[in-house]
Every structure is written in C-alpha cells, then in structure tokens.
Amino acid sequence: MTAKREWLSPCGLYCGVCGILIAHRDGNLKFKERLSTVYNVPPEEIRCEGCNAEEDRVFLYCRVCPFKSCTRERGYEGCHQCPDWPCEHVEGFIMPVGRKVMLRAIPQWREWGTERWVEEEERRYHCPDCGNTLFRGAKRCNRCGNSVDVD
C-alpha cells in the first residue's frame, strides 16, 4: 500500500479515516448535514481532500491548523519527526478524541514508519463485529448498530 501524501496530516489524525473527507469523497449528504451541525458550518462546507491537498481543497478549519504551520516552519513532514512532541498544540487541542488519537498515533508513526502506520490506521477503523468501515470518532457502527470504540 502506498500512502496518499494528501492524507498524511502532520498531527497524526490520518485523513483517510476523517469523517469530513469520507462524507465529501462519498457525496454523502446525510453525513455532511450531521457533520455541519458539529462544526457549525453549512453542509456544502463539509469538504476536504486531505490536509496536504491544495489549500482550497482542505476543510476550512484545517487551513489554519497550528500543527501544519509549526511543522512547515521546522521543516518536518509531521509531528512524528519533532523532538519537542508532545507540545502545547496537542495539549490545547479542542477535541478530546483527536487529542487521544494523536497521543496514540504519533509514537506509532515514529516506530513503524509511514507505510505501516497508514496500513494500521486503515485496519483499525473497522467495526469489530461486522467489519464495516468506520470514521475516526464513530461511537456506533452505521451498518450493524453496535457500539464501537476504535480510537
């Protein structure tokens, strides 16, 4: 498996399992409407092609990402290369699930390298009961309805 560069978010929140990217990619209006209430934006703003896509193809909140700015200034691909991680950006991250995932993902990315890390992130986000693909932060499988906790 070759990792999509656009999906390698600097912070360790792998874009391939991001609800916004998935809703946009799949043209899932119902999911976009649900996400629009979470992010307080209209459904048409729920669109993204990954953190490293061209700026106008990145979700509007992710365009002003402090992780992106910091890693670019330091010349890093991502936080997994930074000796100062974890830092104030992780500690101050507003979404608890995201912070939890970063604290798990960055050490794994460091240890495994990009290719294996991406493979493991892709493998992790599936319902343990029915195998349905999940997005980061999912609490319930949308196929079988069972509770999930894969983050």
C-alpha positions as CSV (number, residue, x, y, z in Angstrom):
1,M,0.0,0.0,0.0
2,T,1.3,3.4,-0.9
3,A,0.3,6.2,1.4
4,K,-1.5,9.1,-0.1
5,R,0.6,12.2,0.7
6,E,-2.5,14.4,0.8
7,W,-3.8,12.2,3.7
8,L,-0.8,12.4,5.9
9,S,-1.8,15.0,8.4
10,P,1.1,16.4,10.4
11,C,-0.7,15.9,13.7
12,G,-1.3,12.2,13.3
13,L,-5.0,12.4,12.6
14,Y,-4.8,10.3,9.5
15,C,-7.1,11.8,6.9
16,G,-8.1,8.5,5.3
17,V,-10.4,7.9,8.3
18,C,-11.7,11.5,8.7
19,G,-15.5,11.9,8.6
20,I,-15.2,15.1,6.6
21,L,-13.1,13.6,3.9
22,I,-15.2,10.5,3.8
23,A,-18.5,12.4,3.6
24,H,-17.0,14.6,0.8
25,R,-15.5,11.7,-1.1
26,D,-18.7,9.6,-1.0
27,G,-21.0,12.6,-1.6
28,N,-22.9,11.6,1.5
29,L,-25.3,14.5,2.1
30,K,-26.9,13.0,5.2
31,F,-23.4,12.6,6.8
32,K,-22.5,16.1,5.6
33,E,-25.6,17.5,7.3
34,R,-24.8,15.8,10.5
35,L,-21.2,17.0,10.5
36,S,-22.3,20.5,9.6
37,T,-24.0,20.8,13.0
38,V,-20.9,19.6,14.8
39,Y,-18.6,22.1,13.0
40,N,-21.3,24.9,12.8
41,V,-20.9,25.3,9.0
42,P,-23.3,24.8,6.1
43,P,-23.2,21.2,4.6
44,E,-21.6,22.5,1.4
45,E,-18.5,23.5,3.6
46,I,-18.1,19.8,4.6
47,R,-15.5,19.0,2.0
48,C,-11.8,18.1,2.1
49,E,-9.4,16.0,0.1
50,G,-6.8,15.8,2.9
51,C,-4.6,18.0,5.0
52,N,-1.8,18.1,2.4
53,A,-4.1,18.7,-0.6
54,E,-4.1,22.1,-2.4
55,E,-5.3,24.8,0.1
56,D,-8.7,25.3,-1.5
57,R,-9.4,21.6,-1.2
58,V,-8.7,21.4,2.6
59,F,-11.5,21.7,5.2
60,L,-11.8,25.4,6.3
61,Y,-10.8,24.7,9.9
62,C,-7.8,22.7,8.8
63,R,-6.5,25.5,6.6
64,V,-5.4,27.4,9.8
65,C,-4.0,24.4,11.6
66,P,-1.3,25.2,14.1
67,F,0.3,21.7,13.5
68,K,0.7,22.4,9.8
69,S,2.2,25.8,10.5
70,C,4.6,24.5,13.1
71,T,5.8,21.5,11.1
72,R,6.3,23.6,8.0
73,E,8.3,26.2,9.9
74,R,10.5,23.5,11.3
75,G,10.9,21.6,8.0
76,Y,9.1,18.5,9.2
77,E,6.6,16.3,7.4
78,G,4.8,15.8,10.6
79,C,4.9,15.8,14.4
80,H,6.4,12.3,14.4
81,Q,9.7,13.9,13.4
82,C,9.7,16.6,16.1
83,P,11.8,16.1,19.2
84,D,9.6,18.6,21.1
85,W,6.4,16.5,20.8
86,P,4.0,16.4,22.6
87,C,3.7,20.1,22.8
88,E,1.2,22.9,23.6
89,H,-0.6,22.2,20.3
90,V,-1.5,18.7,21.4
91,E,-2.4,19.8,25.0
92,G,-4.6,22.6,23.7
93,F,-6.4,20.6,21.0
94,I,-10.1,21.3,21.4
95,M,-11.5,17.8,20.5
96,P,-10.7,15.1,23.2
97,V,-11.0,12.2,20.7
98,G,-8.4,14.0,18.4
99,R,-6.0,14.5,21.3
100,K,-6.4,10.8,22.3
101,V,-5.7,9.7,18.8
102,M,-2.7,11.9,18.4
103,L,-1.2,10.6,21.6
104,R,-1.6,7.1,20.3
105,A,-0.7,7.7,16.6
106,I,2.4,9.8,16.7
107,P,4.5,7.3,18.7
108,Q,3.3,4.5,16.4
109,W,4.2,6.6,13.3
110,R,7.6,7.1,14.7
111,E,8.1,3.5,15.5
112,W,6.6,1.9,12.3
113,G,7.3,4.5,9.6
114,T,4.7,5.9,7.3
115,E,3.7,2.9,5.2
116,R,3.0,0.6,8.1
117,W,1.4,3.4,10.2
118,V,-1.1,4.1,7.4
119,E,-1.9,0.4,7.0
120,E,-2.6,0.1,10.7
121,E,-4.8,3.2,10.8
122,E,-6.8,1.8,7.8
123,R,-7.1,-1.6,9.5
124,R,-8.1,-0.1,12.9
125,Y,-11.2,1.8,11.7
126,H,-13.5,-1.1,11.1
127,C,-16.3,-2.4,13.2
128,P,-15.1,-5.4,15.2
129,D,-18.5,-7.1,14.8
130,C,-19.4,-6.7,11.1
131,G,-16.2,-5.3,9.5
132,N,-17.9,-2.1,8.2
133,T,-15.5,0.8,7.6
134,L,-15.7,3.5,10.3
135,F,-14.6,7.1,10.6
136,R,-12.5,8.5,13.4
137,G,-14.7,9.4,16.4
138,A,-17.5,6.9,15.5
139,K,-19.4,5.7,18.5
140,R,-21.7,3.3,16.7
141,C,-21.4,1.3,13.6
142,N,-23.8,2.6,10.9
143,R,-24.3,-0.9,9.5
144,C,-24.9,-3.2,12.5
145,G,-25.7,-0.5,15.1
146,N,-23.3,-1.9,17.7
147,S,-21.3,0.5,19.9
148,V,-17.6,0.8,18.9
149,D,-14.5,2.3,20.4
150,V,-11.6,2.0,18.0
151,D,-10.0,5.4,18.6
